[in-house]
Amino acid sequence: MNNALASLFYPKLPSIIGHRGAYNSAPENTLISFRKAAQLGAKWIEIDVRLSSDKIPVVFHDNEVDRTTNGQGPVDTFTLESLQELDAGSHYHTDFSCEKVPTLLQAITLCIELNLGLNIEIKPNFGQDSETVTAILATLNPFQEQLRGNVLFSSFNLLCLKELINLSPEWPRALLVNDLNNDWLTNTKALGCYALNPSYECLASIQNVKSILASGLRIIPFTVNQISIAKNLLRLGVHSIITDDLRSLNSLKNYKI
């Protein structure tokens, strides 16, 4: 796809992005969490997507279901039907005991309804890099017109980002990193990345921020939960901030330097 057409898909990034929905206000990566994020004023949310055992893209962060559901075992040993029989809300509070593990399709449909943009983190189960990307795109691409300008893919996994280029280069990509080693610039250039999503601790050095900005990349750090840190990062030129604490940080959505 040529650059002019691809530019139509560039994301309209807000200053604040809700981590896994409204992480501090509802059970993560659930439909109620996405609704709560919208109620708190979020314009975008970040979600995690991997495959069930029957290869359906579901919104789930961990490799295993133990931490956030009443089940046990790896996600990729559960069919979609068995995943959606689990209680995905009680770990947060018993008021949310009816919450289920959503499919990516359910998340997309709801986000279109709520006018929420999506940072989709691709989290493949072991050995499922290519098929995870293929399944996600099969779900997402029918909604291209509704989602254009409202989607950013991100991943720590270089193979997933490379597969995105091969299959749907029009969707913007971001590389997730936990540290700024010598490879971030090489990898983002090779993968045609729109943004770098670093752990915010990487940005303690002003020089690091300047180096990333000088490369032409947008900066979207995770996970910033203190207003003072968020203000400083925005002042330095960071484009968007991923936060657990939408209730507090969304006051910065119209922050002026």
MARDO-452415 format. One line per 8 residues: number of its first residue (from 1); for each residue x, y, z of N, C-alpha, C. Coordinates in steps of 0.05 Angstrom, whole numbers. Each point is the difference from the previous one (the first is absolute). Layout:
N
NUM) X:Y:Z:X:Y:Z:X:Y:Z ~ ...;
% end
This chain:
257
1) 17:-24:0:-17:24:0:18:25:0 ~ -8:20:-16:18:23:-1:-3:18:25 ~ 20:17:4:1:15:25:-24:19:3 ~ -10:12:-22:-22:19:1:-25:-14:11 ~ -5:-24:-9:-24:-14:9:5:-9:29 ~ 24:-10:6:5:-9:28:-3:23:19 ~ 6:24:-8:-2:23:19:-29:5:9 ~ -19:-10:-16:-28:3:9:-6:-16:25;
9) 17:-19:6:-4:-17:23:16:10:25 ~ 15:21:-3:15:10:23:-19:6:23 ~ 7:-9:24:-18:2:22:-3:29:11 ~ -24:7:8:-5:25:12:4:-3:30 ~ 25:1:8:7:-7:28:-9:21:20 ~ -13:-8:22:-6:18:21:24:2:20 ~ -1:18:18:22:2:20:0:-23:19 ~ -24:-11:6:-3:-21:20:-14:-24:-11;
17) 11:-24:5:-11:-25:-9:-4:-18:24 ~ -24:-12:2:-7:-17:23:12:-28:-3 ~ 16:-9:19:14:-25:0:-20:-23:5 ~ -3:-18:-19:-18:-23:2:-29:10:7 ~ -7:23:-11:-25:13:6:4:20:22 ~ -15:-4:22:3:17:23:11:-17:23 ~ 25:-6:-1:13:-20:17:-6:3:30 ~ 1:25:9:-4:4:29:-29:2:8;
25) -18:-1:-19:-28:4:6:-18:-23:-6 ~ 10:-21:-14:-16:-22:-8:19:-23:-8 ~ -10:-25:-1:18:-23:-7:12:4:-28 ~ 26:-3:-2:15:6:-24:-10:-16:-24 ~ 2:12:-24:-6:-14:-25:-27:-13:-1 ~ -20:14:12:-28:-9:-2:-17:22:-12 ~ -23:-8:-9:-18:20:-13:-8:22:20 ~ -4:-8:25:-7:21:20:23:19:5;
33) 24:-10:-3:24:18:3:1:20:-23 ~ -7:-9:-24:0:18:-23:-22:21:3 ~ -23:-8:9:-22:19:5:8:20:22 ~ 13:-10:20:8:18:22:21:20:-10 ~ 18:-9:-17:20:18:-12:-14:23:-14 ~ -20:-7:-17:-15:21:-14:-14:19:19 ~ -12:-11:21:-14:17:20:20:19:14 ~ 25:-9:3:20:17:13:13:20:-20;
41) -10:0:-25:9:20:-19:22:-9:-18 ~ 8:-26:0:21:-9:-18:-9:1:-29 ~ 18:6:-17:-4:-1:-29:12:-25:-13 ~ 19:-12:14:13:-24:-10:5:-19:24 ~ 1:-26:-6:8:-19:20:21:-19:-12 ~ 15:-12:18:20:-21:-9:-11:-27:9 ~ 1:-20:-18:-9:-27:6:20:-20:-9 ~ -1:-24:11:18:-22:-7:-16:-22:-14;
49) 12:-11:-22:-15:-20:-15:18:-25:-5 ~ -11:-23:5:13:-26:-5:-22:-19:-10 ~ 7:-25:-6:-19:-19:-11:-9:-21:20 ~ -25:-7:-2:-11:-23:15:10:-26:-14 ~ -5:-23:11:9:-25:-12:-13:-5:-27 ~ -24:12:-5:-13:-3:-26:5:24:-18 ~ 22:15:7:12:21:-17:-19:24:-4 ~ -15:7:21:-16:24:0:15:22:16;
57) 4:24:-12:13:21:15:-17:9:24 ~ 13:-1:24:-14:8:24:17:22:14 ~ -14:15:16:14:22:14:9:-10:27 ~ 26:-5:3:11:-12:24:30:6:1 ~ 9:7:24:28:8:2:19:-24:6 ~ -5:-15:20:19:-21:10:0:-24:-18 ~ 22:-15:3:1:-27:-14:-19:-19:12 ~ -6:3:26:-18:-18:15:-23:16:11;
65) -22:-15:5:-25:13:9:-1:4:30 ~ 19:-10:15:-2:-2:29:-4:27:14 ~ 15:20:-8:0:25:15:-26:15:-2 ~ -13:0:-23:-23:17:-4:-26:-15:-4 ~ 0:-26:3:-25:-15:-2:-1:-21:22 ~ -22:-15:2:-2:-22:19:9:-27:-12 ~ 14:2:-23:10:-24:-13:30:-4:5 ~ 10:-21:-12:29:-6:3:10:-11:-26;
73) 25:8:-7:13:-11:-24:4:20:-21 ~ 16:-7:-21:6:18:-22:-25:7:-16 ~ -1:25:-10:-22:9:-16:-4:-18:-24 ~ 22:-9:-12:-2:-15:-25:-9:-29:3 ~ -7:-7:25:-12:-26:5:-30:2:3 ~ -11:24:-2:-28:5:3:-13:7:-27 ~ -22:-12:-7:-15:9:-23:-13:26:7 ~ -10:14:-20:-14:25:6:-24:-5:19;
81) -15:-21:-6:-23:-6:17:8:-5:29 ~ 21:-14:4:9:-6:28:12:25:13 ~ 13:17:-15:10:25:11:-23:18:9 ~ -21:1:-16:-22:18:7:-19:-12:21 ~ 7:-24:9:-14:-11:24:13:9:26 ~ 24:11:-3:15:9:24:-10:26:11 ~ 4:5:25:-6:25:14:25:18:-3 ~ -2:21:-16:23:18:-4:-2:26:15;
89) -18:1:20:-4:25:14:4:-1:30 ~ -5:-24:12:1:-1:30:27:5:12 ~ 22:-5:-16:26:6:11:3:29:7 ~ -15:17:-14:1:29:6:-20:7:22 ~ -24:-9:-3:-21:4:21:-23:-18:-7 ~ -14:-10:21:-23:-18:-5:-22:14:-15 ~ -1:26:0:-20:15:-16:3:-6:-30 ~ 23:-9:-8:5:-5:-29:1:-30:-7;
97) -13:-16:16:2:-30:-3:-12:-10:-26 ~ -16:16:-13:-12:-9:-26:17:7:-24 ~ 23:13:4:16:8:-23:14:-24:-12 ~ 1:0:-27:12:-22:-15:24:9:-15 ~ 16:-19:-9:23:6:-18:-12:7:-27 ~ 4:25:-10:-12:8:-26:17:-9:-24 ~ -14:-4:-22:14:-4:-25:9:27:-11 ~ 19:0:-18:9:24:-13:-24:12:-15;
105) -16:-16:-13:-23:10:-14:-19:15:19 ~ -5:-11:23:-17:14:20:12:27:8 ~ 26:0:3:14:25:8:-2:21:-22 ~ 5:-9:-24:-1:19:-23:-28:12:-3 ~ -20:-17:2:-28:8:-3:-7:21:21 ~ 8:-6:25:-6:19:22:16:26:-4 ~ 25:-2:-8:16:25:-2:-10:18:-23 ~ -10:-12:-21:-13:16:-21:-24:14:11;
113) -16:-15:16:-24:12:12:7:23:19 ~ 22:-3:15:8:20:20:19:21:-12 ~ 7:-3:-25:19:18:-14:27:0:15 ~ 10:-24:7:26:-3:13:20:-10:-21 ~ 24:12:0:22:-10:-16:13:-23:15 ~ 15:-16:-15:12:-25:11:30:-2:-6 ~ 15:-2:22:28:-10:-2:-1:-30:5 ~ 3:-16:-21:-2:-29:3:27:-12:3;
121) 6:-10:24:26:-13:4:-4:-30:-8 ~ 17:-9:-18:-1:-28:-9:18:-16:18 ~ -13:-20:13:15:-16:20:-4:-30:-9 ~ 16:-9:-18:-4:-27:-10:7:-22:21 ~ -16:-21:0:8:-23:15:25:-12:-13 ~ 15:-17:14:25:-10:-10:-4:-13:-28 ~ 17:9:-19:-1:-11:-27:-23:8:-17 ~ -16:20:9:-23:8:-15:2:28:-11;
129) 24:9:-6:4:28:-9:-17:6:-25 ~ 5:-15:-21:-13:6:-26:-30:-4:1 ~ -9:-22:12:-29:-6:0:-15:19:18 ~ 13:11:20:-13:20:17:-5:26:-16 ~ 20:9:-14:-4:24:-17:-21:-5:-21 ~ 1:-23:-13:-20:-6:-21:-28:0:11 ~ -4:-12:23:-27:-1:12:-9:27:9 ~ 18:16:11:-8:28:8:-8:16:-24;
137) 15:-1:-21:-6:15:-24:-26:-9:-13 ~ -5:-26:1:-26:-10:-11:-23:11:15 ~ 3:5:26:-21:12:16:-2:30:-4 ~ 23:13:-3:1:29:0:-6:12:-28 ~ 11:-12:-21:-1:13:-26:-28:6:-11 ~ -21:-16:7:-27:7:-9:-9:27:11 ~ 13:10:21:-7:26:12:19:22:-7 ~ 15:-3:-22:20:20:-7:-11:28:-1;
145) -22:4:-12:-11:27:-3:-7:13:27 ~ -13:-16:17:-8:10:27:24:5:18 ~ 22:-15:-4:22:1:18:24:15:-11 ~ -1:9:-24:22:14:-12:7:25:17 ~ 25:2:7:9:22:17:-5:-5:30 ~ -11:-23:7:-6:-7:27:12:-27:9 ~ 21:-9:-13:13:-24:7:30:3:-1 ~ 14:-10:20:29:-3:-1:6:-27:11;
153) 15:-16:-16:10:-26:10:27:4:14 ~ 4:-16:21:26:0:14:6:-28:8 ~ 26:-5:3:9:-27:9:29:1:8 ~ 8:-17:19:28:-5:6:11:-19:-21 ~ -17:-14:-13:7:-22:-18:6:10:-28 ~ 25:-1:-8:9:10:-26:-13:-15:-23 ~ -4:-26:3:-12:-17:-21:-29:9:-5 ~ -14:7:21:-28:9:-4:-1:26:-15;
161) 18:19:6:0:25:-14:9:-3:-29 ~ 18:-19:-5:8:-5:-27:-23:-12:-16 ~ -16:-18:12:-23:-12:-13:-21:21:-6 ~ -3:20:17:-18:22:-5:7:14:-26 ~ 26:5:-3:10:13:-25:-7:-17:-24 ~ 4:-25:2:-5:-18:-23:-30:-1:-7 ~ -17:-1:20:-28:-4:-5:-17:25:-3 ~ 6:20:17:-16:25:-1:17:23:8;
169) 18:9:-18:19:21:6:-13:27:6 ~ -26:4:-7:-13:25:5:-5:6:30 ~ -2:-21:16:-5:5:29:26:8:13 ~ 0:22:16:24:10:13:9:-20:23 ~ 26:0:3:13:-19:19:17:15:20 ~ 2:-12:24:17:10:21:16:-23:12 ~ 25:5:6:16:-20:14:0:6:30 ~ -7:-21:15:1:2:29:28:-8:10;
177) 11:15:19:26:-7:11:0:5:30 ~ 15:-16:14:4:4:29:25:16:6 ~ 18:2:-20:24:16:4:10:9:-28 ~ 15:21:1:11:12:-25:28:-10:-5 ~ 1:-25:-11:26:-11:-7:7:10:-28 ~ 21:-11:-11:10:10:-26:-18:-7:-24 ~ -21:-16:5:-15:-11:-23:-26:16:-6 ~ -9:17:18:-26:12:-3:-2:16:-27;
185) 21:15:-7:-1:16:-24:1:-18:-25 ~ 18:-19:0:2:-19:-22:-26:-15:-5 ~ -12:-10:22:-24:-15:-2:-24:16:-9 ~ -3:24:11:-23:17:-8:2:8:-29 ~ 24:5:-9:4:7:-29:-6:-24:-18 ~ 10:-23:8:-4:-24:-17:-30:-7:-1 ~ -14:6:21:-29:-8:2:-18:23:-8 ~ 11:22:-9:-16:22:-9:-19:10:22;
193) 10:2:24:-17:7:23:-8:29:0 ~ -24:5:9:-11:27:3:8:11:28 ~ 3:-18:20:5:8:27:17:-20:15 ~ 12:10:21:14:-17:20:-16:1:26 ~ -7:-23:11:-14:-1:25:19:-11:22 ~ 15:18:13:19:-10:20:-11:0:28 ~ 11:-16:18:-6:4:28:9:28:8 ~ -16:14:16:5:28:5:27:4:14;
201) 10:-21:14:26:3:13:22:5:-20 ~ -4:-8:-25:20:5:-21:3:30:-6 ~ -19:16:8:-1:28:-8:10:18:23 ~ 12:-11:20:11:16:22:21:19:-10 ~ 14:-8:-21:20:17:-12:-12:17:-22 ~ 3:27:2:-11:18:-20:13:-7:-27 ~ 25:-8:0:14:-7:-25:-14:-23:-14 ~ -10:-20:15:-14:-22:-12:-25:9:-14;
209) -14:18:13:-25:11:-13:8:15:-26 ~ 20:16:1:9:15:-23:9:-19:-23 ~ 14:-21:7:9:-19:-20:-23:-13:-14 ~ -21:-8:15:-23:-13:-13:-15:20:-17 ~ -4:24:10:-14:20:-16:16:7:-26 ~ 26:1:3:17:6:-24:-3:-21:-21 ~ -7:-25:7:-3:-21:-19:-26:2:-16 ~ -17:18:9:-26:3:-14:-23:-17:12;
217) 7:-15:21:-21:-17:12:-17:15:20 ~ -25:-8:2:-17:9:22:8:-16:25 ~ -3:11:24:7:-13:25:-26:-5:16 ~ -5:-25:7:-23:-7:16:8:-18:23 ~ 8:12:22:11:-16:22:-22:-14:17 ~ 7:-22:12:-17:-15:19:16:-3:26 ~ -11:-5:22:-28:7:8:3:22:20 ~ -8:24:-6:5:24:16:-25:6:17;
225) 4:0:27:-23:3:18:3:24:19 ~ 21:16:-4:3:25:16:-2:24:-18 ~ -17:19:9:-5:24:-16:25:16:-5 ~ 18:2:20:24:15:-3:18:-11:-22 ~ 2:-27:0:16:-13:-21:-13:4:-27 ~ -26:-3:-1:-14:3:-26:3:28:-11 ~ -3:20:17:3:28:-9:28:5:-11 ~ 20:-11:14:28:4:-9:4:-13:-27;
233) -10:-24:-4:4:-14:-25:-14:15:-23 ~ -24:9:5:-15:16:-21:16:25:-6 ~ 11:13:20:15:24:-3:25:-5:-18 ~ 11:-24:3:24:-7:-16:-6:-8:-29 ~ -25:-3:-6:-7:-6:-27:-12:-28:-5 ~ -4:-15:22:-13:-26:-2:-28:4:-11 ~ -9:-18:-18:-25:4:-14:-25:-10:15 ~ 3:-23:12:-23:-12:15:11:-16:23;
241) -16:-3:21:8:-14:24:-20:-22:6 ~ 9:-24:4:-17:-22:8:0:-1:31 ~ -25:-1:11:-2:1:29:-21:-19:11 ~ 5:-9:24:-20:-16:15:-20:19:13 ~ 8:25:5:-16:18:16:-14:21:-16 ~ -19:-8:-16:-14:18:-17:-15:22:16 ~ -10:-8:23:-15:19:17:16:25:6 ~ 26:-4:5:18:22:7:12:13:-25;
249) 12:-16:-17:16:11:-22:-17:10:-23 ~ -25:-8:-2:-16:10:-23:-5:30:3 ~ 7:12:23:-1:29:3:21:13:-18 ~ 19:-16:-10:21:11:-17:-6:-3:-30 ~ -25:-9:-6:-6:-6:-29:2:25:-17 ~ -4:24:12:3:25:-15:23:16:11 ~ 20:-14:11:22:14:13:15:16:-21 ~ 5:25:7:15:19:-16:27:6:13;
257) 21:-2:-16:27:5:11:4:30:3;
% end
